[in-house]
Amino acid sequence: MRNHPFTSAIIVAAGNATRMGLDTPKQLLIINGKTVIERTLSVFESCPLIDEIVVVTRAEDIKTITEITRPYTKLKAIVPGGEERSDSVKNGVLAANKESQFFVIHDGARMLVTEEEIINVIETAYTKNAATLGTPVTDTVKVVDSMTIISTPDRSTLYAVQTPQVFEKKLYLCALQNAKDKRLRVTDDCSMVEALGEQVTIAIGKYTNIKLTTKTDLLFAEAILREREKDLI
């Protein structure tokens, strides 16, 4: 019997590997014997707070992803992405169960997220309505204009935001509509909620929850997986 609000995971895996210089889309890259999308789905499948999963991907990849994700019992639908990231997420949200009370939005290219992190950010959202994983920035960050340093923000106030990002259903739908009405160009879902004047709470994540963007990230991912496999021996 479920003892938590019905929670839907929307896995956004509609990107390609352009910045990696590869022909294979990131979600179908094989790393240490498994595709990226399989590794991402595995952790959401095992998370007790996730009731269903919707994957958003490129239309041309739907058939392939359907074939390789048959073992995942929580996977409800695989839908095509849109022109913008917000369009892709909206497609996923529309495919979610009508009972859903919370949406867990996750980048499909962040395959190293752990069940512990997912539970942490979801439980934070259950009490705060909006939450995201994030880690304190360790580098000194500069504000730059035309390659000239303008200022140095206080590092203690800076966090690198990750996914999952989790939102109460009505709040998120309002944020989506507001972004559409105002034609906001946003890089993450928190920005849409912030645009409503609502607060988003940080749940502390891990530095290993990297997003696969460059070939260097692939090397990091392989190393992290090797270490995790050693711990299981």
C-alpha positions as CSV (number, residue, x, y, z in Angstrom):
1,M,0.0,0.0,0.0
2,R,1.4,3.4,-1.0
3,N,2.2,5.7,2.0
4,H,3.3,8.7,0.0
5,P,1.8,11.1,-2.7
6,F,1.6,9.5,-6.2
7,T,4.9,10.5,-7.7
8,S,5.8,10.5,-11.4
9,A,9.4,10.6,-12.7
10,I,9.8,12.4,-16.1
11,I,13.1,11.4,-17.6
12,V,14.2,13.8,-20.3
13,A,16.4,12.0,-22.7
14,A,15.8,13.9,-25.9
15,G,19.3,15.3,-26.5
16,N,22.1,14.2,-28.8
17,A,25.8,13.9,-28.4
18,T,26.8,16.9,-30.6
19,R,29.2,18.4,-28.0
20,M,30.8,14.9,-27.7
21,G,31.3,14.7,-31.5
22,L,29.5,11.4,-31.5
23,D,26.8,10.0,-33.9
24,T,25.0,8.0,-31.1
25,P,22.7,10.0,-28.9
26,K,23.8,10.2,-25.3
27,Q,21.0,8.1,-23.9
28,L,22.0,5.2,-26.1
29,L,25.8,5.3,-25.4
30,I,27.0,2.1,-23.8
31,I,29.1,2.7,-20.7
32,N,30.6,-0.3,-18.8
33,G,28.2,-2.7,-20.6
34,K,24.9,-0.8,-20.3
35,T,23.3,2.1,-22.1
36,V,22.9,5.4,-20.3
37,I,19.1,5.2,-20.4
38,E,19.2,1.8,-18.8
39,R,21.4,2.9,-16.0
40,T,19.2,6.0,-15.4
41,L,16.0,4.0,-15.4
42,S,17.4,1.3,-13.1
43,V,17.8,3.7,-10.1
44,F,14.3,5.2,-10.5
45,E,12.8,1.7,-11.0
46,S,14.2,0.7,-7.6
47,C,13.3,3.9,-5.7
48,P,10.3,3.2,-3.5
49,L,9.0,6.8,-3.8
50,I,8.6,6.6,-7.6
51,D,5.3,5.2,-8.7
52,E,5.7,5.5,-12.5
53,I,8.3,6.6,-15.1
54,V,7.8,8.5,-18.3
55,V,10.7,8.8,-20.8
56,V,10.9,11.7,-23.2
57,T,13.2,11.1,-26.1
58,R,13.8,11.8,-29.8
59,A,11.1,10.4,-32.0
60,E,13.6,8.4,-34.0
61,D,14.9,6.7,-30.8
62,I,11.5,5.6,-29.4
63,K,11.6,2.2,-31.0
64,T,15.1,1.4,-29.8
65,I,14.4,2.6,-26.3
66,T,11.1,0.7,-26.2
67,E,13.0,-2.5,-27.0
68,I,15.8,-2.1,-24.4
69,T,13.5,-0.9,-21.5
70,R,11.0,-3.7,-21.5
71,P,12.2,-5.0,-18.1
72,Y,11.3,-1.8,-16.3
73,T,7.8,-2.3,-14.8
74,K,7.3,1.3,-13.6
75,L,7.8,2.6,-17.2
76,K,4.4,3.9,-18.3
77,A,5.2,5.7,-21.5
78,I,7.9,6.8,-24.0
79,V,7.0,10.0,-25.7
80,P,8.7,12.3,-28.3
81,G,10.4,15.5,-27.2
82,G,9.7,19.0,-28.3
83,E,11.6,22.0,-29.8
84,E,12.6,23.4,-26.4
85,R,13.5,21.5,-23.2
86,S,10.3,22.9,-21.6
87,D,8.3,21.5,-24.5
88,S,9.8,18.1,-23.9
89,V,9.1,18.1,-20.2
90,K,5.5,19.2,-20.9
91,N,5.1,16.2,-23.3
92,G,6.2,13.9,-20.4
93,V,4.0,15.6,-17.9
94,L,0.9,15.2,-20.2
95,A,1.6,11.5,-20.4
96,A,1.8,11.0,-16.6
97,N,-0.9,9.4,-14.6
98,K,-3.8,11.8,-13.7
99,E,-3.4,10.7,-10.1
100,S,0.1,12.2,-10.0
101,Q,0.7,14.8,-7.2
102,F,4.4,15.4,-7.7
103,F,6.7,15.4,-10.8
104,V,10.3,14.4,-10.5
105,I,12.1,15.9,-13.5
106,H,15.4,14.3,-14.3
107,D,18.1,14.6,-17.1
108,G,18.5,11.2,-18.7
109,A,22.2,12.0,-19.1
110,R,22.6,12.0,-15.3
111,M,22.8,8.3,-15.0
112,L,24.9,8.3,-11.8
113,V,22.3,9.7,-9.5
114,T,21.7,7.5,-6.5
115,E,18.5,6.2,-4.8
116,E,19.6,8.1,-1.7
117,E,19.7,11.4,-3.6
118,I,16.4,10.8,-5.3
119,I,14.7,10.0,-2.0
120,N,16.3,13.1,-0.3
121,V,15.0,15.6,-2.9
122,I,11.6,14.0,-3.2
123,E,11.0,14.1,0.6
124,T,12.2,17.7,0.6
125,A,9.6,18.5,-2.1
126,Y,6.8,16.8,-0.2
127,T,7.2,19.4,2.6
128,K,8.4,22.4,0.5
129,N,6.5,21.9,-2.8
130,A,9.6,22.6,-4.8
131,A,13.1,21.1,-4.4
132,T,16.2,20.4,-6.4
133,L,19.5,18.5,-5.8
134,G,22.5,20.8,-5.7
135,T,26.1,20.9,-4.5
136,P,28.2,23.8,-3.0
137,V,30.4,25.3,-5.6
138,T,34.1,24.6,-4.9
139,D,35.7,26.7,-7.6
140,T,36.0,30.5,-7.4
141,V,33.5,31.9,-9.9
142,K,34.0,35.1,-11.8
143,V,31.4,37.3,-13.5
144,V,32.9,38.1,-16.9
145,D,32.1,40.6,-19.7
146,S,34.1,40.4,-23.0
147,M,36.6,38.1,-21.3
148,T,37.3,40.7,-18.6
149,I,36.5,39.9,-14.9
150,I,33.8,42.2,-13.6
151,S,33.2,40.7,-10.1
152,T,33.7,37.7,-7.8
153,P,30.6,36.4,-6.1
154,D,30.8,35.1,-2.6
155,R,31.3,31.3,-3.1
156,S,29.5,30.4,0.1
157,T,26.2,31.5,-1.6
158,L,26.7,29.5,-4.8
159,Y,25.4,26.1,-5.5
160,A,25.6,24.0,-8.7
161,V,22.1,22.8,-9.4
162,Q,21.5,19.3,-10.6
163,T,18.5,17.0,-11.2
164,P,16.2,15.5,-10.1
165,Q,14.1,18.7,-9.6
166,V,10.8,17.9,-7.9
167,F,7.6,19.9,-7.9
168,E,4.0,19.7,-6.6
169,K,1.8,19.2,-9.6
170,K,-0.4,22.3,-9.6
171,L,2.6,24.5,-8.9
172,Y,4.6,23.0,-11.8
173,L,1.7,23.3,-14.3
174,C,1.3,27.0,-13.4
175,A,5.0,27.5,-13.9
176,L,4.8,25.8,-17.3
177,Q,1.9,28.0,-18.4
178,N,3.6,31.1,-17.2
179,A,6.8,30.3,-19.1
180,K,4.8,29.7,-22.2
181,D,2.7,32.9,-21.9
182,K,5.8,35.0,-21.2
183,R,8.0,33.1,-23.7
184,L,10.6,32.6,-21.1
185,R,13.8,30.9,-22.2
186,V,15.0,28.8,-19.2
187,T,17.7,26.2,-18.8
188,D,16.1,24.3,-15.9
189,D,12.7,23.8,-14.3
190,C,13.5,25.6,-11.1
191,S,13.8,28.8,-13.2
192,M,10.2,28.5,-14.3
193,V,9.0,28.1,-10.7
194,E,11.3,31.0,-9.6
195,A,9.6,33.1,-12.3
196,L,6.3,32.7,-10.4
197,G,8.0,34.2,-7.3
198,E,8.0,30.8,-5.6
199,Q,10.9,29.4,-3.6
200,V,12.8,26.2,-4.5
201,T,14.7,24.4,-1.7
202,I,18.1,22.8,-2.2
203,A,18.6,19.2,-1.1
204,I,22.3,18.4,-0.9
205,G,23.4,16.1,-3.7
206,K,26.7,14.4,-4.5
207,Y,29.5,15.6,-6.8
208,T,29.3,12.3,-8.6
209,N,25.8,13.2,-10.0
210,I,27.4,14.5,-13.2
211,K,25.7,15.2,-16.5
212,L,27.2,13.6,-19.6
213,T,28.1,16.5,-21.8
214,T,31.6,16.0,-23.0
215,K,33.9,13.1,-23.8
216,T,35.7,13.9,-20.5
217,D,32.5,13.3,-18.6
218,L,32.4,9.8,-20.1
219,L,35.8,9.1,-18.6
220,F,34.7,10.4,-15.2
221,A,31.5,8.2,-15.4
222,E,33.4,5.1,-16.2
223,A,35.8,5.7,-13.3
224,I,32.9,6.3,-10.9
225,L,31.1,3.1,-12.0
226,R,34.3,1.1,-11.5
227,E,34.7,2.4,-7.9
228,R,31.0,1.6,-7.2
229,E,31.5,-1.9,-8.6
230,K,34.5,-2.4,-6.3
231,D,32.4,-1.5,-3.3
232,L,30.0,-4.2,-4.2
233,I,32.6,-6.9,-4.2
